[in-house]
């Protein structure tokens, strides 16, 4: 991959650190730009988006409660069937 010749291990380590820092900065700047563009192009206002996220979370929470009840009822049904 990298065919450079380094005259010491320290020089190689420093080059690797610089490369890693460059990649990290690239990722951070790219993420920030992506978030900025997403906010600028969002079809809804912030308040409306928060309401929709809250509704989706509540719906998921309700679904979780329903699944928990169904699991409990299924266990009770299984127990009754096994007893018969």
PyMOL Python script that loads the backbone (N, CA, C, O; Angstrom):
from pymol import cmd

cmd.read_pdbstr("""\
ATOM      1  N   UNK A   1       0.829  -1.184   0.000  1.00  0.00           N
ATOM      2  CA  UNK A   1       0.000   0.000   0.000  1.00  0.00           C
ATOM      3  C   UNK A   1       0.874   1.248   0.000  1.00  0.00           C
ATOM      4  O   UNK A   1       0.835   2.035  -0.946  1.00  0.00           O
ATOM      5  N   UNK A   2       1.649   1.429   1.041  1.00  0.00           N
ATOM      6  CA  UNK A   2       2.489   2.606   1.154  1.00  0.00           C
ATOM      7  C   UNK A   2       3.935   2.177   0.942  1.00  0.00           C
ATOM      8  O   UNK A   2       4.472   1.411   1.742  1.00  0.00           O
ATOM      9  N   UNK A   3       4.573   2.659  -0.122  1.00  0.00           N
ATOM     10  CA  UNK A   3       5.924   2.228  -0.458  1.00  0.00           C
ATOM     11  C   UNK A   3       6.968   3.258  -0.038  1.00  0.00           C
ATOM     12  O   UNK A   3       8.076   3.260  -0.574  1.00  0.00           O
ATOM     13  N   UNK A   4       6.638   4.122   0.898  1.00  0.00           N
ATOM     14  CA  UNK A   4       7.594   5.119   1.354  1.00  0.00           C
ATOM     15  C   UNK A   4       8.663   4.464   2.214  1.00  0.00           C
ATOM     16  O   UNK A   4       8.419   3.462   2.886  1.00  0.00           O
ATOM     17  N   UNK A   5       9.813   5.034   2.178  1.00  0.00           N
ATOM     18  CA  UNK A   5      10.906   4.565   3.011  1.00  0.00           C
ATOM     19  C   UNK A   5      11.110   5.577   4.125  1.00  0.00           C
ATOM     20  O   UNK A   5      11.342   6.759   3.869  1.00  0.00           O
ATOM     21  N   UNK A   6      11.021   5.107   5.359  1.00  0.00           N
ATOM     22  CA  UNK A   6      11.217   5.976   6.511  1.00  0.00           C
ATOM     23  C   UNK A   6      12.578   5.656   7.126  1.00  0.00           C
ATOM     24  O   UNK A   6      12.992   4.499   7.182  1.00  0.00           O
ATOM     25  N   UNK A   7      13.261   6.699   7.585  1.00  0.00           N
ATOM     26  CA  UNK A   7      14.599   6.516   8.123  1.00  0.00           C
ATOM     27  C   UNK A   7      14.599   6.164   9.608  1.00  0.00           C
ATOM     28  O   UNK A   7      15.639   5.832  10.178  1.00  0.00           O
ATOM     29  N   UNK A   8      13.428   6.241  10.223  1.00  0.00           N
ATOM     30  CA  UNK A   8      13.324   5.817  11.622  1.00  0.00           C
ATOM     31  C   UNK A   8      11.882   5.406  11.906  1.00  0.00           C
ATOM     32  O   UNK A   8      10.955   5.768  11.181  1.00  0.00           O
ATOM     33  N   UNK A   9      11.726   4.653  12.966  1.00  0.00           N
ATOM     34  CA  UNK A   9      10.374   4.257  13.360  1.00  0.00           C
ATOM     35  C   UNK A   9       9.586   5.469  13.843  1.00  0.00           C
ATOM     36  O   UNK A   9       8.370   5.537  13.662  1.00  0.00           O
ATOM     37  N   UNK A  10      10.274   6.417  14.453  1.00  0.00           N
ATOM     38  CA  UNK A  10       9.598   7.640  14.922  1.00  0.00           C
ATOM     39  C   UNK A  10       9.007   8.406  13.757  1.00  0.00           C
ATOM     40  O   UNK A  10       7.883   8.900  13.845  1.00  0.00           O
ATOM     41  N   UNK A  11       9.758   8.512  12.657  1.00  0.00           N
ATOM     42  CA  UNK A  11       9.262   9.222  11.482  1.00  0.00           C
ATOM     43  C   UNK A  11       8.046   8.506  10.903  1.00  0.00           C
ATOM     44  O   UNK A  11       7.088   9.148  10.474  1.00  0.00           O
ATOM     45  N   UNK A  12       8.085   7.178  10.892  1.00  0.00           N
ATOM     46  CA  UNK A  12       6.952   6.409  10.383  1.00  0.00           C
ATOM     47  C   UNK A  12       5.730   6.579  11.280  1.00  0.00           C
ATOM     48  O   UNK A  12       4.615   6.753  10.787  1.00  0.00           O
ATOM     49  N   UNK A  13       5.938   6.530  12.600  1.00  0.00           N
ATOM     50  CA  UNK A  13       4.835   6.717  13.538  1.00  0.00           C
ATOM     51  C   UNK A  13       4.246   8.112  13.418  1.00  0.00           C
ATOM     52  O   UNK A  13       3.026   8.272  13.473  1.00  0.00           O
ATOM     53  N   UNK A  14       5.093   9.125  13.253  1.00  0.00           N
ATOM     54  CA  UNK A  14       4.601  10.494  13.111  1.00  0.00           C
ATOM     55  C   UNK A  14       3.777  10.638  11.834  1.00  0.00           C
ATOM     56  O   UNK A  14       2.742  11.303  11.830  1.00  0.00           O
ATOM     57  N   UNK A  15       4.238  10.014  10.753  1.00  0.00           N
ATOM     58  CA  UNK A  15       3.493  10.075   9.497  1.00  0.00           C
ATOM     59  C   UNK A  15       2.140   9.385   9.642  1.00  0.00           C
ATOM     60  O   UNK A  15       1.134   9.863   9.118  1.00  0.00           O
ATOM     61  N   UNK A  16       2.120   8.269  10.349  1.00  0.00           N
ATOM     62  CA  UNK A  16       0.849   7.567  10.564  1.00  0.00           C
ATOM     63  C   UNK A  16      -0.107   8.386  11.429  1.00  0.00           C
ATOM     64  O   UNK A  16      -1.309   8.430  11.167  1.00  0.00           O
ATOM     65  N   UNK A  17       0.442   9.043  12.472  1.00  0.00           N
ATOM     66  CA  UNK A  17      -0.405   9.900  13.316  1.00  0.00           C
ATOM     67  C   UNK A  17      -0.988  11.052  12.513  1.00  0.00           C
ATOM     68  O   UNK A  17      -2.165  11.383  12.653  1.00  0.00           O
ATOM     69  N   UNK A  18      -0.161  11.662  11.673  1.00  0.00           N
ATOM     70  CA  UNK A  18      -0.645  12.765  10.844  1.00  0.00           C
ATOM     71  C   UNK A  18      -1.729  12.288   9.886  1.00  0.00           C
ATOM     72  O   UNK A  18      -2.719  12.987   9.667  1.00  0.00           O
ATOM     73  N   UNK A  19      -1.546  11.106   9.319  1.00  0.00           N
ATOM     74  CA  UNK A  19      -2.550  10.547   8.411  1.00  0.00           C
ATOM     75  C   UNK A  19      -3.851  10.269   9.164  1.00  0.00           C
ATOM     76  O   UNK A  19      -4.936  10.556   8.657  1.00  0.00           O
ATOM     77  N   UNK A  20      -3.747   9.717  10.367  1.00  0.00           N
ATOM     78  CA  UNK A  20      -4.937   9.431  11.163  1.00  0.00           C
ATOM     79  C   UNK A  20      -5.651  10.720  11.556  1.00  0.00           C
ATOM     80  O   UNK A  20      -6.879  10.789  11.505  1.00  0.00           O
ATOM     81  N   UNK A  21      -4.894  11.736  11.945  1.00  0.00           N
ATOM     82  CA  UNK A  21      -5.498  13.026  12.298  1.00  0.00           C
ATOM     83  C   UNK A  21      -6.194  13.645  11.093  1.00  0.00           C
ATOM     84  O   UNK A  21      -7.279  14.212  11.222  1.00  0.00           O
ATOM     85  N   UNK A  22      -5.578  13.538   9.933  1.00  0.00           N
ATOM     86  CA  UNK A  22      -6.185  14.056   8.713  1.00  0.00           C
ATOM     87  C   UNK A  22      -7.501  13.354   8.400  1.00  0.00           C
ATOM     88  O   UNK A  22      -8.487  13.995   8.035  1.00  0.00           O
ATOM     89  N   UNK A  23      -7.507  12.036   8.545  1.00  0.00           N
ATOM     90  CA  UNK A  23      -8.740  11.289   8.284  1.00  0.00           C
ATOM     91  C   UNK A  23      -9.815  11.632   9.314  1.00  0.00           C
ATOM     92  O   UNK A  23     -10.988  11.769   8.965  1.00  0.00           O
ATOM     93  N   UNK A  24      -9.423  11.772  10.577  1.00  0.00           N
ATOM     94  CA  UNK A  24     -10.381  12.127  11.625  1.00  0.00           C
ATOM     95  C   UNK A  24     -10.982  13.502  11.356  1.00  0.00           C
ATOM     96  O   UNK A  24     -12.190  13.694  11.496  1.00  0.00           O
ATOM     97  N   UNK A  25     -10.144  14.451  10.971  1.00  0.00           N
ATOM     98  CA  UNK A  25     -10.648  15.797  10.666  1.00  0.00           C
ATOM     99  C   UNK A  25     -11.590  15.755   9.465  1.00  0.00           C
ATOM    100  O   UNK A  25     -12.617  16.433   9.451  1.00  0.00           O
ATOM    101  N   UNK A  26     -11.237  14.959   8.462  1.00  0.00           N
ATOM    102  CA  UNK A  26     -12.083  14.818   7.284  1.00  0.00           C
ATOM    103  C   UNK A  26     -13.463  14.280   7.664  1.00  0.00           C
ATOM    104  O   UNK A  26     -14.482  14.758   7.167  1.00  0.00           O
ATOM    105  N   UNK A  27     -13.486  13.286   8.544  1.00  0.00           N
ATOM    106  CA  UNK A  27     -14.755  12.697   8.989  1.00  0.00           C
ATOM    107  C   UNK A  27     -15.574  13.713   9.781  1.00  0.00           C
ATOM    108  O   UNK A  27     -16.782  13.828   9.575  1.00  0.00           O
ATOM    109  N   UNK A  28     -14.927  14.452  10.686  1.00  0.00           N
ATOM    110  CA  UNK A  28     -15.638  15.439  11.503  1.00  0.00           C
ATOM    111  C   UNK A  28     -16.193  16.559  10.631  1.00  0.00           C
ATOM    112  O   UNK A  28     -17.351  16.948  10.781  1.00  0.00           O
ATOM    113  N   UNK A  29     -15.378  17.074   9.726  1.00  0.00           N
ATOM    114  CA  UNK A  29     -15.840  18.162   8.848  1.00  0.00           C
ATOM    115  C   UNK A  29     -16.949  17.667   7.931  1.00  0.00           C
ATOM    116  O   UNK A  29     -17.921  18.385   7.694  1.00  0.00           O
ATOM    117  N   UNK A  30     -16.815  16.444   7.410  1.00  0.00           N
ATOM    118  CA  UNK A  30     -17.857  15.882   6.552  1.00  0.00           C
ATOM    119  C   UNK A  30     -19.164  15.686   7.299  1.00  0.00           C
ATOM    120  O   UNK A  30     -20.238  15.962   6.765  1.00  0.00           O
ATOM    121  N   UNK A  31     -19.073  15.210   8.537  1.00  0.00           N
ATOM    122  CA  UNK A  31     -20.286  15.039   9.348  1.00  0.00           C
ATOM    123  C   UNK A  31     -20.954  16.372   9.653  1.00  0.00           C
ATOM    124  O   UNK A  31     -22.178  16.493   9.595  1.00  0.00           O
ATOM    125  N   UNK A  32     -20.140  17.370   9.978  1.00  0.00           N
ATOM    126  CA  UNK A  32     -20.694  18.695  10.272  1.00  0.00           C
ATOM    127  C   UNK A  32     -21.360  19.288   9.033  1.00  0.00           C
ATOM    128  O   UNK A  32     -22.448  19.855   9.123  1.00  0.00           O
ATOM    129  N   UNK A  33     -20.716  19.161   7.893  1.00  0.00           N
ATOM    130  CA  UNK A  33     -21.315  19.677   6.659  1.00  0.00           C
ATOM    131  C   UNK A  33     -22.603  18.924   6.318  1.00  0.00           C
ATOM    132  O   UNK A  33     -23.585  19.529   5.887  1.00  0.00           O
ATOM    133  N   UNK A  34     -22.594  17.614   6.511  1.00  0.00           N
ATOM    134  CA  UNK A  34     -23.805  16.828   6.256  1.00  0.00           C
ATOM    135  C   UNK A  34     -24.947  17.240   7.162  1.00  0.00           C
ATOM    136  O   UNK A  34     -26.090  17.352   6.717  1.00  0.00           O
ATOM    137  N   UNK A  35     -24.640  17.468   8.446  1.00  0.00           N
ATOM    138  CA  UNK A  35     -25.677  17.904   9.385  1.00  0.00           C
ATOM    139  C   UNK A  35     -26.202  19.282   9.012  1.00  0.00           C
ATOM    140  O   UNK A  35     -27.407  19.528   9.067  1.00  0.00           O
ATOM    141  N   UNK A  36     -25.305  20.176   8.634  1.00  0.00           N
ATOM    142  CA  UNK A  36     -25.721  21.523   8.238  1.00  0.00           C
ATOM    143  C   UNK A  36     -26.624  21.480   7.009  1.00  0.00           C
ATOM    144  O   UNK A  36     -27.658  22.147   6.968  1.00  0.00           O
ATOM    145  N   UNK A  37     -26.233  20.702   6.017  1.00  0.00           N
ATOM    146  CA  UNK A  37     -27.053  20.589   4.802  1.00  0.00           C
ATOM    147  C   UNK A  37     -28.407  19.954   5.126  1.00  0.00           C
ATOM    148  O   UNK A  37     -29.433  20.376   4.593  1.00  0.00           O
ATOM    149  N   UNK A  38     -28.411  18.941   5.997  1.00  0.00           N
ATOM    150  CA  UNK A  38     -29.671  18.308   6.385  1.00  0.00           C
ATOM    151  C   UNK A  38     -30.592  19.304   7.081  1.00  0.00           C
ATOM    152  O   UNK A  38     -31.798  19.310   6.835  1.00  0.00           O
ATOM    153  N   UNK A  39     -30.036  20.143   7.944  1.00  0.00           N
ATOM    154  CA  UNK A  39     -30.860  21.143   8.626  1.00  0.00           C
ATOM    155  C   UNK A  39     -31.393  22.189   7.652  1.00  0.00           C
ATOM    156  O   UNK A  39     -32.542  22.617   7.759  1.00  0.00           O
ATOM    157  N   UNK A  40     -30.561  22.594   6.711  1.00  0.00           N
ATOM    158  CA  UNK A  40     -30.995  23.609   5.750  1.00  0.00           C
ATOM    159  C   UNK A  40     -32.052  23.087   4.790  1.00  0.00           C
ATOM    160  O   UNK A  40     -32.922  23.840   4.350  1.00  0.00           O
ATOM    161  N   UNK A  41     -31.983  21.813   4.467  1.00  0.00           N
ATOM    162  CA  UNK A  41     -32.914  21.239   3.494  1.00  0.00           C
ATOM    163  C   UNK A  41     -34.068  20.474   4.130  1.00  0.00           C
ATOM    164  O   UNK A  41     -34.853  19.839   3.427  1.00  0.00           O
ATOM    165  N   UNK A  42     -34.177  20.531   5.449  1.00  0.00           N
ATOM    166  CA  UNK A  42     -35.252  19.812   6.134  1.00  0.00           C
ATOM    167  C   UNK A  42     -36.608  20.366   5.709  1.00  0.00           C
ATOM    168  O   UNK A  42     -36.803  21.580   5.669  1.00  0.00           O
ATOM    169  N   UNK A  43     -37.544  19.472   5.392  1.00  0.00           N
ATOM    170  CA  UNK A  43     -38.853  19.933   4.931  1.00  0.00           C
ATOM    171  C   UNK A  43     -39.735  20.485   6.052  1.00  0.00           C
ATOM    172  O   UNK A  43     -40.691  21.207   5.771  1.00  0.00           O
ATOM    173  N   UNK A  44     -39.445  20.172   7.293  1.00  0.00           N
ATOM    174  CA  UNK A  44     -40.282  20.602   8.418  1.00  0.00           C
ATOM    175  C   UNK A  44     -39.494  21.524   9.340  1.00  0.00           C
ATOM    176  O   UNK A  44     -38.263  21.558   9.324  1.00  0.00           O
ATOM    177  N   UNK A  45     -40.242  22.264  10.140  1.00  0.00           N
ATOM    178  CA  UNK A  45     -39.597  23.108  11.141  1.00  0.00           C
ATOM    179  C   UNK A  45     -39.078  22.231  12.280  1.00  0.00           C
ATOM    180  O   UNK A  45     -39.432  21.056  12.376  1.00  0.00           O
ATOM    181  N   UNK A  46     -38.255  22.797  13.124  1.00  0.00           N
ATOM    182  CA  UNK A  46     -37.701  22.047  14.245  1.00  0.00           C
ATOM    183  C   UNK A  46     -38.768  21.543  15.197  1.00  0.00           C
ATOM    184  O   UNK A  46     -38.712  20.401  15.652  1.00  0.00           O
ATOM    185  N   UNK A  47     -39.754  22.406  15.506  1.00  0.00           N
ATOM    186  CA  UNK A  47     -40.812  22.014  16.434  1.00  0.00           C
ATOM    187  C   UNK A  47     -41.626  20.853  15.865  1.00  0.00           C
ATOM    188  O   UNK A  47     -41.957  19.906  16.578  1.00  0.00           O
ATOM    189  N   UNK A  48     -41.942  20.938  14.578  1.00  0.00           N
ATOM    190  CA  UNK A  48     -42.730  19.876  13.957  1.00  0.00           C
ATOM    191  C   UNK A  48     -41.935  18.565  13.921  1.00  0.00           C
ATOM    192  O   UNK A  48     -42.493  17.494  14.163  1.00  0.00           O
ATOM    193  N   UNK A  49     -40.663  18.647  13.627  1.00  0.00           N
ATOM    194  CA  UNK A  49     -39.823  17.459  13.602  1.00  0.00           C
ATOM    195  C   UNK A  49     -39.739  16.824  14.981  1.00  0.00           C
ATOM    196  O   UNK A  49     -39.813  15.602  15.109  1.00  0.00           O
ATOM    197  N   UNK A  50     -39.583  17.659  16.028  1.00  0.00           N
ATOM    198  CA  UNK A  50     -39.539  17.119  17.393  1.00  0.00           C
ATOM    199  C   UNK A  50     -40.848  16.434  17.756  1.00  0.00           C
ATOM    200  O   UNK A  50     -40.837  15.380  18.391  1.00  0.00           O
ATOM    201  N   UNK A  51     -41.990  17.026  17.356  1.00  0.00           N
ATOM    202  CA  UNK A  51     -43.297  16.404  17.619  1.00  0.00           C
ATOM    203  C   UNK A  51     -43.392  15.047  16.930  1.00  0.00           C
ATOM    204  O   UNK A  51     -43.845  14.072  17.528  1.00  0.00           O
ATOM    205  N   UNK A  52     -42.962  14.990  15.668  1.00  0.00           N
ATOM    206  CA  UNK A  52     -43.039  13.731  14.926  1.00  0.00           C
ATOM    207  C   UNK A  52     -42.131  12.675  15.534  1.00  0.00           C
ATOM    208  O   UNK A  52     -42.509  11.506  15.618  1.00  0.00           O
ATOM    209  N   UNK A  53     -40.931  13.074  15.961  1.00  0.00           N
ATOM    210  CA  UNK A  53     -40.034  12.123  16.616  1.00  0.00           C
ATOM    211  C   UNK A  53     -40.621  11.631  17.932  1.00  0.00           C
ATOM    212  O   UNK A  53     -40.499  10.454  18.270  1.00  0.00           O
ATOM    213  N   UNK A  54     -41.259  12.534  18.673  1.00  0.00           N
ATOM    214  CA  UNK A  54     -41.879  12.157  19.935  1.00  0.00           C
ATOM    215  C   UNK A  54     -43.016  11.165  19.695  1.00  0.00           C
ATOM    216  O   UNK A  54     -43.151  10.178  20.419  1.00  0.00           O
ATOM    217  N   UNK A  55     -43.831  11.433  18.676  1.00  0.00           N
ATOM    218  CA  UNK A  55     -44.922  10.510  18.352  1.00  0.00           C
ATOM    219  C   UNK A  55     -44.376   9.139  17.944  1.00  0.00           C
ATOM    220  O   UNK A  55     -44.906   8.107  18.354  1.00  0.00           O
ATOM    221  N   UNK A  56     -43.322   9.138  17.141  1.00  0.00           N
ATOM    222  CA  UNK A  56     -42.734   7.873  16.700  1.00  0.00           C
ATOM    223  C   UNK A  56     -42.173   7.111  17.892  1.00  0.00           C
ATOM    224  O   UNK A  56     -42.322   5.892  17.970  1.00  0.00           O
ATOM    225  N   UNK A  57     -41.532   7.810  18.818  1.00  0.00           N
ATOM    226  CA  UNK A  57     -40.991   7.163  20.005  1.00  0.00           C
ATOM    227  C   UNK A  57     -42.115   6.595  20.862  1.00  0.00           C
ATOM    228  O   UNK A  57     -42.028   5.464  21.340  1.00  0.00           O
ATOM    229  N   UNK A  58     -43.180   7.388  21.056  1.00  0.00           N
ATOM    230  CA  UNK A  58     -44.309   6.911  21.849  1.00  0.00           C
ATOM    231  C   UNK A  58     -44.954   5.700  21.192  1.00  0.00           C
ATOM    232  O   UNK A  58     -45.337   4.753  21.879  1.00  0.00           O
ATOM    233  N   UNK A  59     -45.076   5.722  19.872  1.00  0.00           N
ATOM    234  CA  UNK A  59     -45.660   4.599  19.147  1.00  0.00           C
ATOM    235  C   UNK A  59     -44.803   3.352  19.326  1.00  0.00           C
ATOM    236  O   UNK A  59     -45.325   2.258  19.536  1.00  0.00           O
ATOM    237  N   UNK A  60     -43.484   3.521  19.241  1.00  0.00           N
ATOM    238  CA  UNK A  60     -42.584   2.389  19.448  1.00  0.00           C
ATOM    239  C   UNK A  60     -42.671   1.868  20.859  1.00  0.00           C
ATOM    240  O   UNK A  60     -42.593   0.660  21.086  1.00  0.00           O
ATOM    241  N   UNK A  61     -42.833   2.771  21.816  1.00  0.00           N
ATOM    242  CA  UNK A  61     -42.966   2.371  23.221  1.00  0.00           C
ATOM    243  C   UNK A  61     -44.266   1.598  23.420  1.00  0.00           C
ATOM    244  O   UNK A  61     -44.294   0.593  24.131  1.00  0.00           O
ATOM    245  N   UNK A  62     -45.352   2.073  22.785  1.00  0.00           N
ATOM    246  CA  UNK A  62     -46.640   1.370  22.878  1.00  0.00           C
ATOM    247  C   UNK A  62     -46.527  -0.018  22.252  1.00  0.00           C
ATOM    248  O   UNK A  62     -47.050  -0.990  22.796  1.00  0.00           O
ATOM    249  N   UNK A  63     -45.850  -0.111  21.119  1.00  0.00           N
ATOM    250  CA  UNK A  63     -45.664  -1.397  20.459  1.00  0.00           C
ATOM    251  C   UNK A  63     -44.900  -2.352  21.365  1.00  0.00           C
ATOM    252  O   UNK A  63     -45.221  -3.538  21.440  1.00  0.00           O
ATOM    253  N   UNK A  64     -43.906  -1.839  22.042  1.00  0.00           N
ATOM    254  CA  UNK A  64     -43.130  -2.659  22.969  1.00  0.00           C
ATOM    255  C   UNK A  64     -44.019  -3.170  24.099  1.00  0.00           C
ATOM    256  O   UNK A  64     -43.919  -4.334  24.485  1.00  0.00           O
ATOM    257  N   UNK A  65     -44.891  -2.306  24.634  1.00  0.00           N
ATOM    258  CA  UNK A  65     -45.812  -2.728  25.694  1.00  0.00           C
ATOM    259  C   UNK A  65     -46.766  -3.804  25.196  1.00  0.00           C
ATOM    260  O   UNK A  65     -47.032  -4.774  25.906  1.00  0.00           O
ATOM    261  N   UNK A  66     -47.280  -3.642  23.985  1.00  0.00           N
ATOM    262  CA  UNK A  66     -48.203  -4.625  23.409  1.00  0.00           C
ATOM    263  C   UNK A  66     -47.496  -5.966  23.237  1.00  0.00           C
ATOM    264  O   UNK A  66     -48.055  -7.013  23.564  1.00  0.00           O
ATOM    265  N   UNK A  67     -46.265  -5.933  22.722  1.00  0.00           N
ATOM    266  CA  UNK A  67     -45.508  -7.179  22.551  1.00  0.00           C
ATOM    267  C   UNK A  67     -45.271  -7.863  23.886  1.00  0.00           C
ATOM    268  O   UNK A  67     -45.366  -9.086  23.988  1.00  0.00           O
ATOM    269  N   UNK A  68     -44.964  -7.076  24.910  1.00  0.00           N
ATOM    270  CA  UNK A  68     -44.745  -7.649  26.238  1.00  0.00           C
ATOM    271  C   UNK A  68     -46.020  -8.323  26.747  1.00  0.00           C
ATOM    272  O   UNK A  68     -45.958  -9.417  27.307  1.00  0.00           O
ATOM    273  N   UNK A  69     -47.182  -7.677  26.555  1.00  0.00           N
ATOM    274  CA  UNK A  69     -48.450  -8.268  26.981  1.00  0.00           C
ATOM    275  C   UNK A  69     -48.741  -9.553  26.210  1.00  0.00           C
ATOM    276  O   UNK A  69     -49.185 -10.543  26.791  1.00  0.00           O
ATOM    277  N   UNK A  70     -48.490  -9.533  24.893  1.00  0.00           N
ATOM    278  CA  UNK A  70     -48.727 -10.725  24.084  1.00  0.00           C
ATOM    279  C   UNK A  70     -47.832 -11.885  24.514  1.00  0.00           C
ATOM    280  O   UNK A  70     -48.278 -13.031  24.565  1.00  0.00           O
ATOM    281  N   UNK A  71     -46.582 -11.590  24.821  1.00  0.00           N
ATOM    282  CA  UNK A  71     -45.683 -12.635  25.291  1.00  0.00           C
ATOM    283  C   UNK A  71     -46.192 -13.236  26.600  1.00  0.00           C
ATOM    284  O   UNK A  71     -46.138 -14.451  26.793  1.00  0.00           O
ATOM    285  N   UNK A  72     -46.680 -12.392  27.487  1.00  0.00           N
ATOM    286  CA  UNK A  72     -47.202 -12.872  28.762  1.00  0.00           C
ATOM    287  C   UNK A  72     -48.444 -13.738  28.540  1.00  0.00           C
ATOM    288  O   UNK A  72     -48.575 -14.809  29.133  1.00  0.00           O
ATOM    289  N   UNK A  73     -49.359 -13.264  27.678  1.00  0.00           N
ATOM    290  CA  UNK A  73     -50.567 -14.023  27.403  1.00  0.00           C
ATOM    291  C   UNK A  73     -50.229 -15.342  26.704  1.00  0.00           C
ATOM    292  O   UNK A  73     -50.856 -16.365  26.980  1.00  0.00           O
ATOM    293  N   UNK A  74     -49.254 -15.327  25.812  1.00  0.00           N
ATOM    294  CA  UNK A  74     -48.851 -16.547  25.129  1.00  0.00           C
ATOM    295  C   UNK A  74     -48.293 -17.554  26.126  1.00  0.00           C
ATOM    296  O   UNK A  74     -48.584 -18.747  26.033  1.00  0.00           O
ATOM    297  N   UNK A  75     -47.500 -17.088  27.071  1.00  0.00           N
ATOM    298  CA  UNK A  75     -46.948 -17.979  28.096  1.00  0.00           C
ATOM    299  C   UNK A  75     -48.073 -18.579  28.933  1.00  0.00           C
ATOM    300  O   UNK A  75     -48.038 -19.768  29.250  1.00  0.00           O
ATOM    301  N   UNK A  76     -49.072 -17.771  29.295  1.00  0.00           N
ATOM    302  CA  UNK A  76     -50.205 -18.278  30.069  1.00  0.00           C
ATOM    303  C   UNK A  76     -50.999 -19.291  29.258  1.00  0.00           C
ATOM    304  O   UNK A  76     -51.409 -20.322  29.790  1.00  0.00           O
ATOM    305  N   UNK A  77     -51.222 -19.011  27.976  1.00  0.00           N
ATOM    306  CA  UNK A  77     -51.946 -19.930  27.104  1.00  0.00           C
ATOM    307  C   UNK A  77     -51.187 -21.246  26.973  1.00  0.00           C
ATOM    308  O   UNK A  77     -51.789 -22.318  27.027  1.00  0.00           O
ATOM    309  N   UNK A  78     -49.879 -21.170  26.802  1.00  0.00           N
ATOM    310  CA  UNK A  78     -49.067 -22.374  26.686  1.00  0.00           C
ATOM    311  C   UNK A  78     -49.174 -23.214  27.962  1.00  0.00           C
ATOM    312  O   UNK A  78     -49.272 -24.440  27.906  1.00  0.00           O
ATOM    313  N   UNK A  79     -49.154 -22.548  29.088  1.00  0.00           N
ATOM    314  CA  UNK A  79     -49.247 -23.246  30.376  1.00  0.00           C
ATOM    315  C   UNK A  79     -50.587 -23.958  30.498  1.00  0.00           C
ATOM    316  O   UNK A  79     -50.645 -25.098  30.959  1.00  0.00           O
ATOM    317  N   UNK A  80     -51.684 -23.281  30.079  1.00  0.00           N
ATOM    318  CA  UNK A  80     -53.013 -23.901  30.154  1.00  0.00           C
ATOM    319  C   UNK A  80     -53.108 -25.108  29.216  1.00  0.00           C
ATOM    320  O   UNK A  80     -53.709 -26.124  29.565  1.00  0.00           O
ATOM    321  N   UNK A  81     -52.514 -24.992  28.029  1.00  0.00           N
ATOM    322  CA  UNK A  81     -52.555 -26.096  27.078  1.00  0.00           C
ATOM    323  C   UNK A  81     -51.769 -27.292  27.618  1.00  0.00           C
ATOM    324  O   UNK A  81     -52.196 -28.440  27.494  1.00  0.00           O
ATOM    325  N   UNK A  82     -50.620 -27.001  28.216  1.00  0.00           N
ATOM    326  CA  UNK A  82     -49.809 -28.092  28.766  1.00  0.00           C
ATOM    327  C   UNK A  82     -50.518 -28.760  29.951  1.00  0.00           C
ATOM    328  O   UNK A  82     -50.369 -29.965  30.154  1.00  0.00           O
ATOM    329  N   UNK A  83     -51.266 -28.011  30.714  1.00  0.00           N
ATOM    330  CA  UNK A  83     -51.990 -28.586  31.861  1.00  0.00           C
ATOM    331  C   UNK A  83     -53.115 -29.502  31.384  1.00  0.00           C
ATOM    332  O   UNK A  83     -53.425 -30.486  32.056  1.00  0.00           O
ATOM    333  N   UNK A  84     -53.721 -29.207  30.262  1.00  0.00           N
ATOM    334  CA  UNK A  84     -54.818 -30.055  29.744  1.00  0.00           C
ATOM    335  C   UNK A  84     -54.235 -31.269  29.107  1.00  0.00           C
ATOM    336  O   UNK A  84     -54.973 -32.118  28.607  1.00  0.00           O
TER     337      UNK A  84
END
""", "prot")
cmd.dss("prot")
cmd.show_as("cartoon", "prot")
cmd.util.cbc("prot")
cmd.orient("prot")
